[in-house]
Amino acid sequence: MYRLRIEADLTQVELARRMGTTQSAIARMENGGTRPTLETLERVAGAVGQELAVVVGTRLSENRSIAKMVRSGHAVVRNAS
Protein backbone atom coordinates (compact mmCIF):
# COMPACT_ATOMS: atom_id res chain seq x y z
CA MET A 1 0.00 0.00 0.00
CA TYR A 2 2.87 2.34 0.80
CA ARG A 3 4.34 1.87 -2.67
CA LEU A 4 0.99 2.61 -4.34
CA ARG A 5 0.56 5.77 -2.29
CA ILE A 6 4.06 7.00 -3.03
CA GLU A 7 3.75 6.25 -6.75
CA ALA A 8 0.49 8.24 -6.77
CA ASP A 9 2.37 11.10 -5.08
CA LEU A 10 -0.06 11.20 -2.16
CA THR A 11 0.46 11.82 1.53
CA GLN A 12 -1.26 9.60 4.06
CA VAL A 13 -3.69 12.44 4.73
CA GLU A 14 -4.54 12.81 1.04
CA LEU A 15 -5.04 9.06 0.59
CA ALA A 16 -7.19 8.91 3.71
CA ARG A 17 -9.35 11.77 2.45
CA ARG A 18 -9.85 10.05 -0.92
CA MET A 19 -10.78 6.80 0.84
CA GLY A 20 -13.03 8.39 3.43
CA THR A 21 -10.94 7.24 6.36
CA THR A 22 -8.32 8.66 8.72
CA GLN A 23 -4.58 9.18 8.38
CA SER A 24 -4.02 6.92 11.38
CA ALA A 25 -5.91 4.08 9.66
CA ILE A 26 -3.63 4.47 6.62
CA ALA A 27 -0.55 4.45 8.85
CA ARG A 28 -1.72 1.26 10.59
CA MET A 29 -2.26 -0.50 7.26
CA GLU A 30 1.10 0.61 5.89
CA ASN A 31 2.89 -0.54 9.04
CA GLY A 32 1.18 -3.93 9.05
CA GLY A 33 -0.90 -3.18 12.13
CA THR A 34 -4.09 -4.21 10.35
CA ARG A 35 -4.89 -6.48 7.44
CA PRO A 36 -7.04 -4.66 4.88
CA THR A 37 -10.20 -6.33 3.62
CA LEU A 38 -10.89 -6.79 -0.07
CA GLU A 39 -13.29 -3.84 0.14
CA THR A 40 -10.54 -1.67 1.61
CA LEU A 41 -8.12 -2.73 -1.13
CA GLU A 42 -10.74 -1.76 -3.72
CA ARG A 43 -10.97 1.68 -2.11
CA VAL A 44 -7.18 2.02 -2.10
CA ALA A 45 -7.01 1.10 -5.78
CA GLY A 46 -9.68 3.64 -6.66
CA ALA A 47 -8.05 6.33 -4.56
CA VAL A 48 -4.71 5.94 -6.37
CA GLY A 49 -6.29 5.55 -9.81
CA GLN A 50 -5.41 1.87 -10.22
CA GLU A 51 -7.30 -1.37 -10.73
CA LEU A 52 -7.37 -4.26 -8.27
CA ALA A 53 -6.93 -7.80 -9.55
CA VAL A 54 -7.49 -10.92 -7.47
CA VAL A 55 -6.40 -14.11 -9.19
CA VAL A 56 -6.73 -17.73 -8.14
CA GLY A 57 -4.93 -20.29 -10.21
CA THR A 58 -2.30 -22.94 -10.58
CA ARG A 59 1.40 -22.10 -10.73
CA LEU A 60 0.82 -18.36 -10.84
CA SER A 61 4.40 -17.69 -9.78
CA GLU A 62 5.55 -19.25 -13.06
CA ASN A 63 3.55 -16.79 -15.17
CA ARG A 64 6.02 -14.23 -16.52
CA SER A 65 3.65 -11.27 -16.20
CA ILE A 66 2.75 -12.10 -12.63
CA ALA A 67 6.37 -12.85 -11.72
CA LYS A 68 7.35 -9.43 -13.08
CA MET A 69 4.65 -7.76 -10.94
CA VAL A 70 5.87 -9.68 -7.88
CA ARG A 71 9.47 -8.55 -8.49
CA SER A 72 8.35 -4.93 -8.80
CA GLY A 73 6.32 -5.17 -5.60
CA HIS A 74 2.94 -4.81 -7.30
CA ALA A 75 1.73 -8.37 -6.67
CA VAL A 76 2.00 -11.08 -4.07
CA VAL A 77 1.55 -14.77 -4.75
CA ARG A 78 0.59 -16.93 -1.79
CA ASN A 79 -0.30 -20.58 -1.55
CA ALA A 80 -3.49 -21.44 0.33
CA SER A 81 -2.86 -23.58 3.35
N, C-alpha and C positions, 0 to 999 in steps of 0.2 A: 504494500500500500504506500509506503514511504516513496518508493521509486516512482510510482504513478503520479503521486502528488508533486514530486520535484520535477518530473518531466513535463507536467502541466503548468509549471511555474506558479504554484499556489502555496500559500502559507497554510498552516493547520487551521487558522481562523477562517480563511477564505474557503477551504474545502468543507469545513464544518457548516458554514453558512449555506453553501450550495446543497449540502446534504440534509439540512434541517436538523443539525445536531450541535453538539458543543465541541469546543477545541479540546477539552479534556478527554472526551470520548475518542477523538481522533488520536490523541497522544497515547491513550491506552491501547488502541488497536495497533498502532505503529510499533509500540514497545512490546507487543505480545501479551499484554495484560488481559486481553479478551480475544475470543475467537469470533470473527464476524460471521453472521449468518449469510445465506445466499442472498437474501433480500438486501442486506447491508452492502454486499459486494456489488449488487446491481446498482445501488445508489452511488457507490464510489465510482463505478464505471461511467455512469451518466454524468456525474459531477466533473470528471476529468475529460469528458468527450471521447470515451472509448467504449468498446463493446466487451461484454463478458461472455466467455465460452466455457461451458462445462462439458467435458467429454469423458465417456466411459468406453473403454475398448481394450483390446488385447494388444500387448506389446507396443504401447504408445511411445515408450521411451526410444524405440527403434525408428520411429517416424522422423525423418530428417527435419521437417518443418517444426514439429513439436520439440525435438531435441535442441534446435536452434533457439526456440523461445525459452526453453529451460536454461540454456547457457547464458542468455541475455537477462535472465531474472524475470521474464514475463510469464512464465508458466511453471507449474509444479506438477510432477507426476508422482502419484502415491499408489501403492498397492493396497487393496482392501484387505483387512485382516479379520 
